[in-house]
Amino acid sequence: MKEIWLVRHTTPKIAKGIAYGQADLDVTEDYPNERDRIKHLLQGQYNTQTPVYTSPLKRCHLLATDLAATLGNELKVDDRLMEMNFGVWEQTAWNDIPQETLTPWMNDFVNYRVPEGECFLDVQARVVNFWEDLLQTNDEKVIVSTHSGVIRTLLCQVLDIPLKNAFRLDLHYGTISKLSHHKGLSKVVYFNH
């Protein structure tokens, strides 16, 4: 059986109401507390054979580096684990995005591609590709430090939920969702823990 812990990054250092996806943001001053909470929740769940995969973005990479250092685990950076690319909207207040582009995206974020960015189908394609590759490894335990869009995509994939319902899955910063895979069947063990 394969066990996969999906860890959402800790609180990013950015004002509320700002669109960010692949912007390389720092984390808040509360990072040590959030990191220690995550370490406590994962304590005893993984060992030195457990690889830690991460998005290359700082808010995930920092956490993954700290988790891997705990037991001397292998750190694997994978661009497919990056958040959705918000293109020209990156680091723009949602209220300042022109309605002629925001409204179509709000009505169909699955298919509507942000100017110079991605739609949710683009995210799904790369995330499912990562997932299929991950399932082919011999690793029995895996930690993935990533973003809410990636985690929501994987949860939709495993639960067979339409992508249009992805944002009904409320994910908080610094939380863990656990998946398992055994004999061709993937399950959600818990989420947003």
Salt bridges, closest charged atoms under 4 A:
GLU3 OE1 - LYS141 NZ 2.84
GLU3 OE2 - LYS178 NZ 2.74
GLU29 OE2 - LYS13 NZ 2.85
ASP36 OD1 - ARG35 NE 3.06
ASP66 OD2 - ARG35 NH1 3.52
ASP78 OD2 - ARG80 NH2 2.77
GLU118 OE1 - ARG126 NH2 2.85
ASP122 OD1 - ARG113 NH2 2.78
ASP133 OD2 - ARG80 NH1 2.70
ASP170 OD2 - HIS172 NE2 3.56
